[in-house]
């Protein structure tokens, strides 16, 4: 199950030239196929634990999710959390049999990201809106570009789909423009999630 789900969740670093020649399709089509047909780039580095959403914070309904798995199931603080559509967040607190997930929609949440189309690095963060921050005015970025976790993190592995560029606008900032992001996972509709279990990955509580 982990292998099948991972092929949906994670993009590869590159697509093989043999597949390109066989399909003889455009680069745009290749990018779309990468979500579905390429193999997991993390190889044997991950295991997935399915959990059900059993509650939400009434004061921040999409910022925190309560799930039915805890330390007895192998859950620890800061493990990445995903859904079948993509990035969700991380374990904020792990109890014995239940845990709390901090989602990407919680204000102040941030994750290092890369635009798969341009190679531009930045940080996806939740403010009033979800933004791809630190994109310079001179950088070219297009609506519809896919944003993935960059792997420059002690918490999140590389290649998880975060979302797509929804809108780009100039700002008063001297260096950076506003890039608005539509998240891949619809947090308000989630009834189950998957925790990435990785015994080799640290559970650091610092930068994401």
N, C-alpha and C positions, 0 to 999 in steps of 0.2 A: 504494500500500500504506500509506503514511504517513497519508493522509487517512482511509482506512477504519479503521485501527487506532486513530487518535486519537479517533474518534467513540466508541469503546468505552472508552478510557482516561480521557478528560477530560470533566467535567461542564461545562455552560454556566453562565454567570452567571444567566440567566433563560430561561424558555421563552416563546415568543411567545403573545400572547393569541389569535391566529387558530387556533393548534393546540389551545389549551385549548377554544375554542368548538366546534371541529370534533369533537374526541374526547368532549367533555362527560363527563369523568371526574373522580374525586376528586383532591385534592391529594396524597394518598398514592400513588396510581397515577402521577401526573405525576412525582413524585420518582423512582420506579423507572424510568420511561421515559427520564428525562434521561440515564441512563447509556448508553442504546443509540441513541436517535434524534436527539439534538441535535448541532449542528455544533460543531466545534472553535472555542473562544473565542480562541485565540491566533492565528487566521487563518493567515498565512504565516510565522509566527515560528519554526516548528520543522521539523526534519527528523529522521527516525528511522533509526538504524543497528542492524540486527539482529546479535546476537552469541550465540555458544554458550557455555554454562558448561562449562569444561574441567577444573575442579578446585575443591576447597574446602579451607579451612584445617582441618587435623585437630584442632587445639586449640580452634577456634571455628567449627564446621562450617557454621553458618548466618550467622555474622557477616561473613565475607568470601567472595567468589566470585572465581574466576579465569576470565577470558573470553578468547576468541580474536581480539580486536580491539585495536589500539593506535594510536599516533600516525600511522602511515602510512595509517590508515583515517579519520583526523580526530578521534580520541579525545584528550581532554585532561583534566587533573585537575578534579574537581568537577562534571563534567557529570551531570545527573540520569539515573537509570536506572529504567526501568519494565518491567512485564510486561503481558501481555494482561489481567491482572486488576487491575492498579493499581501503586502506588508500591513500588519496591524499595530504592533508596538512591542512591548517587552514586559516581563514579569516585574511588577513593582514590589510586591510582598508575597512570600510563599508561606502558607500555613501548613499544617499537617495534612489536611485533606482538601483544602480549598486555597485559592490564591487570588490576587488582584492583578489585573493587567492594566498598565498605563498605555493608552492608545495614542496614535499619531494625532488625534483630534484634541488631546489635552493641551491647553495653552502652555507654551514654553517647551514642549517636546521638540527635539531636534535629532536629525539623522543625516550623516554624510551621504551624499548622492552624486550620481554622474548621469549626464544626458547621453543615452546610448547612441544617438544620431550624430552628435557633435564632439563628444568627449569632454565637454565642459563639466568641471567639478564645482560643487557648491554644497549647501546645507538646506535640506527641506525642513522647515520649522512651522509650528502652528502658532499663529498670532490671532488676529481677527479672522484671517483667512489662512489657508495653507500656502506657503510661499517657498519657491526655490531661490534661496538667498545667495548673495555674493556673485551674481552674474553681472559682468561689466557692461556698460553702455555699448562698447565696441564689439561685444560677443554676439554672434548670430545664433538665435534660438527660435525654433518654430513651434507654433501651436500643433499639438498632437505628438510632440516628441515624448518618448518614454523615459522615465527617470527610475534608475535602479540604485540599490544600496551600493556604495563604492568599494566596500571592504576595508576602508581606512578607519577601522574601529576595533575595539576590544570586545564589542558586544554583537554587532550584526555582521554576518557573512556577506560576501560579495554576491550580487546578482539577483536580489529579491526585488520584484516590481513594486515600486512605491506608488506611482501614478503617472499621469500625463500632463503636459503643459496645456493649460486651459486658456490663458490670456497673458499677453506681454504688454507692459506699458512703461513709459519713461517715468522717472521720479526726480525729485529735487536733490537727491543724493549726488554728490560730485562724481562718484565712481560706479554705482550699481543701479540697475533698473529693477522694476517689479515684475516677477514671473509668478503667476498664480497657477496652482496645481490642483487638478481633480484627482483625489485619492483612488487607488485601484480597488481597495476594499471599502464596502459600504458598512461602516461601523454600526449604524443604527439598525441594520438588518441582520447582524450576525447572531446565529444561534449556536454555532460551534466554531472552534478555532484549533490551530495546531501549534504546539510548542516545539521549537527546534532544540532537541537534546544533544549536546555535544560535550562529551567528557573532557575533550582537549581544550575547549574554549574557556577562558577565564570568566569569572563572574564579577568583573570590576564594576564599580558604581560610578565611574567618572564619565569622560567624554564618550559620546555615542557615535 
